[in-house]
Amino acid sequence: MTFHSDSILDDIGWHILREIQQDARLSFHELGRRVGLTAPFIASHHAWEDILDPALKRHQEGTVHVIPVLARPSTWEDTPLTRLQALPSGGKSITEWGDVDAALSDVAIGIRAIAKPLHERLNAQEQKRRERNLLLAKMIQNNTEAAEKRNQAQEHNERVQQAKDAHAEAQARLDEAQRQLDTVIQAQETLQRELSSFEAAKQDLHQKIHMLD
């Protein structure tokens, strides 16, 4: 099963991850500057209209999961982001931890804890989708086979009807031939009777002529 991690992190999240991978000791001020998450940015109309509002909407729809990462102390609690589960744990920014490595580790653990059920949910959805597709394919196959059988039955019925029609036509021709034969026999019998009458008349005529002699 293919797991699309793009559904977990947005473009900014991947940007942050790449910057940290390249330089784990990068200051948060510099990190924010590189990825465009400075205080003026988060307070700008562009940030909310083009990035954060669409991200929060998709978060509510369940198509992405937004995770605020608190790099330094801020008044983010006054924004809609306060409804989300922020990292590091306890709502304490990374700079307030003192130990940056421990803070980043807590962030990683928190992201993993959030991503795991999302991954499992995506796997379950993918499994259901595959099962649904398999069921649909089976239904299509059954419908196709049923259609083929109906076509075969229709063709068989047509052949049977054609055979019946041919038999009826042959029977009609046979009946007509029988009637013609009966007519011929009757005519022959009539001629035979007439011939017999003619022979009888002929013999009678010969007897009369013989008596005259």
Secondary structure, DSSP 8 states (H G I E B T S, - for coil): ----GGGTS-HHHHHHHHHHHH-TT--HHHHHHHHT-SHHHHTSHHIIIIIIHHHHHHHHHTS-----B--S---GGGSGGGGS--BSGGG--GGGTS-HHHHHHHHHHHHHHHHHHHHHHHHHHHHHHHHHHHHHHHHHHHHHHHHHHHHHHHHHHHHHHHHHHHHHHHHHHHHHHHHHHHHHHHHHHHHHHHHHHHHHHHHHHHHHHHHH-
